[in-house]
């Protein structure tokens, strides 16, 4: 039983998967923030073009 627990606590494969998940979450947050900023900028620009065409 002790050897099983020792192997469980020394196994680092799960830690690596969690690190990749945290990195992926961080990248996705950056992508969403960038897309939101671009969308707001485009919306403002289209509104200005629409106003100038009227």
C-alpha positions in Angstrom: 0.0 0.0 0.0 2.9 2.4 0.8 4.5 1.8 -2.6 1.2 2.5 -4.3 0.9 5.8 -2.5 4.5 6.6 -3.1 4.1 6.1 -6.8 0.9 8.2 -6.8 2.5 11.1 -5.1 5.7 11.0 -7.2 3.7 10.8 -10.6 3.9 14.2 -12.3 1.9 13.4 -15.4 -1.2 15.0 -13.9 0.7 18.2 -13.0 1.8 18.6 -16.6 -1.8 18.3 -17.8 -3.0 20.9 -15.3 -0.2 23.2 -16.4 -1.2 22.9 -20.1 -4.8 23.5 -19.1 -3.9 26.7 -17.3 -1.8 27.9 -20.3 -4.7 27.1 -22.6 -7.1 29.1 -20.4 -4.8 32.0 -20.4 -4.4 32.0 -24.1 -8.1 31.8 -24.6 -8.7 34.8 -22.3 -6.3 36.8 -24.4 -8.0 35.8 -27.6 -11.4 36.7 -26.3 -10.2 40.1 -25.0 -8.5 40.9 -28.4 -11.6 39.9 -30.3 -13.8 42.0 -28.1 -11.5 45.0 -28.6 -11.5 44.5 -32.4 -15.3 44.1 -32.4 -15.8 47.3 -30.5 -13.5 49.2 -32.9 -15.2 47.8 -36.0 -18.6 48.6 -34.6 -17.6 52.3 -34.0 -16.1 52.5 -37.5 -19.2 51.0 -39.2 -21.4 53.4 -37.3 -19.3 56.4 -38.4 -19.5 55.2 -42.1 -23.2 54.7 -41.8 -23.7 58.2 -40.4 -21.6 59.8 -43.1 -23.5 57.9 -45.8 -26.9 59.2 -44.5 
